[in-house]
Amino acid sequence: MNIDSVTYAGWDKDRESNADQVIKSFHAFIEENKDEILALRIIYDQRYADRPMAIKKLKELYEKLQQEHITIERLWDCYAIKKPDKVKRGTIGQLADLISIIRFEMGYADNLQPFADKVNYNFMQWTLKRNAGAVHFTDEQMEWLRMGSGLYAI
C-alpha cells in the first residue's frame, strides 16, 4: 500500500526563483561553515592515512546542510536550472559530490561535474603517463589498480 498521493502535476512556474533561493541559502551555508570547509581542504592535502577523518568531517558538514533542508541532489538540480551550460548531468548524489558543488559555488571550478568523473579522469591520465614510459601495466595489474582506487570502469 502506498500512502503517497499527487497533489499537483504541472510545470513549476517558480522553479527559477526556487533555484535562486536554494543556491543563495547554500552560499550562506558555505560562509557560515568556511572554517570547516578550510579544515577539510587541509585534511585532503595531508597524508592518505588522514582521509577517513576527512570523510567523517564531510559527512558532518553534509548533515548540517541537510538540516537546512538542502541535499546534494537538490543543489545539482538548482545549478542545472540556473547554469545548464556549466552543469554535467550524470550519476550524482554521492557524498563526494558535495566537494564538487562547493568548489563550483566558490569559483574554484568553471563547470560542475560529478566528483567520480574527475577521479576517473585523473586515474586515466596517471595510467597513460605510466604506460607511456618504462612501466607497462598488465591487464591484471590494471584490474588491481582499479579495485584499489575504487574505479571499476574508466
C-alpha positions in Angstrom: 0.0 0.0 0.0 1.3 3.4 -1.0 0.1 6.3 1.2 1.7 9.0 -1.1 -0.6 10.9 -3.3 0.0 13.5 -6.1 -1.3 16.9 -5.0 -0.2 18.8 -8.2 1.1 17.8 -11.6 2.3 20.5 -13.9 5.2 22.9 -14.6 6.7 24.7 -11.6 6.4 28.3 -12.5 8.6 29.3 -9.6 11.4 26.8 -10.3 14.0 29.5 -11.2 13.2 31.6 -8.2 13.3 28.5 -6.0 16.6 27.5 -7.5 17.9 31.0 -6.8 16.8 30.7 -3.2 18.4 27.3 -2.7 21.7 28.5 -4.2 21.6 31.6 -2.1 21.0 29.5 1.1 23.8 27.2 0.1 26.2 30.2 -0.4 25.2 31.5 3.1 25.9 28.0 4.4 29.3 28.0 2.9 30.1 31.4 4.5 28.8 30.1 7.9 30.9 27.0 7.7 34.0 28.2 5.9 36.3 27.2 8.7 35.1 23.6 8.5 35.5 23.7 4.7 39.0 25.0 5.0 39.8 22.3 7.5 38.5 19.7 5.0 40.8 21.1 2.4 43.8 21.0 4.7 43.0 17.4 5.7 42.7 16.4 2.0 46.1 17.9 1.3 47.7 15.7 4.0 48.6 12.1 4.1 46.3 9.4 2.7 46.0 7.9 6.2 44.1 11.1 7.3 41.4 10.6 4.6 39.0 8.7 7.0 38.9 11.8 9.2 38.2 14.0 6.1 35.3 11.7 5.1 33.9 11.9 8.7 34.1 15.7 8.6 32.5 15.8 5.1 29.6 13.7 6.5 29.2 16.0 9.4 29.1 19.0 7.1 26.5 17.4 4.9 24.4 16.5 7.9 24.4 20.2 8.8 23.4 21.1 5.2 20.6 18.6 5.3 19.3 20.4 8.5 18.8 23.4 6.2 16.7 21.1 4.0 19.2 21.1 1.2 20.5 17.9 -0.4 23.2 17.2 -3.0 20.6 16.2 -5.5 18.6 19.4 -4.9 21.7 21.6 -5.3 22.7 19.8 -8.5 19.2 20.4 -9.9 19.3 24.1 -9.0 22.6 24.7 -10.7 21.3 22.7 -13.7 18.4 25.1 -13.9 20.4 28.3 -13.4 23.6 27.3 -15.4 22.7 24.4 -17.7 25.7 25.0 -19.9 28.1 24.5 -17.0 26.5 21.5 -15.3 27.2 18.0 -16.4 24.4 15.5 -15.7 25.4 12.0 -14.6 25.4 9.8 -11.6 25.2 12.2 -8.7 24.2 12.2 -5.1 27.4 10.8 -3.7 28.8 12.4 -0.6 32.0 13.3 -2.6 29.9 15.4 -5.0 29.5 17.9 -2.2 33.1 18.8 -2.8 32.4 19.4 -6.5 29.4 21.7 -5.6 31.4 23.7 -3.0 34.3 24.2 -5.5 31.8 25.3 -8.2 30.0 27.7 -5.9 33.2 29.2 -4.6 34.5 29.7 -8.1 37.3 27.1 -8.0 35.8 25.2 -10.9 34.2 26.5 -14.1 32.0 23.5 -14.6 30.0 21.3 -12.2 30.7 17.6 -12.8 30.4 14.5 -10.7 33.4 14.0 -8.4 33.8 10.5 -9.8 34.3 11.9 -13.3 37.3 13.9 -12.0 38.7 10.8 -10.2 38.3 8.7 -13.3 39.9 11.3 -15.5 42.9 11.7 -13.1 43.3 7.9 -12.9 43.2 7.6 -16.7 45.9 10.4 -17.1 48.1 8.7 -14.4 47.9 5.3 -16.1 48.5 6.7 -19.6 51.7 8.5 -18.3 52.9 5.4 -16.6 52.2 3.2 -19.6 54.0 5.7 -21.9 57.2 5.3 -20.0 59.2 2.3 -18.8 56.4 0.9 -16.8 53.7 -1.0 -18.6 50.8 -2.4 -16.6 49.4 -5.8 -17.5 45.6 -6.3 -17.7 45.7 -8.0 -14.3 47.7 -5.1 -12.7 45.2 -2.6 -14.2 42.3 -4.6 -12.6 44.1 -4.4 -9.3 44.7 -0.7 -9.6 41.0 -0.1 -10.5 39.9 -2.2 -7.5 42.3 -0.4 -5.1 41.2 3.0 -6.3 37.5 2.2 -6.3 37.4 2.5 -10.1 35.8 -0.3 -12.0 35.4 1.3 -15.3 37.2 4.1 -17.0 
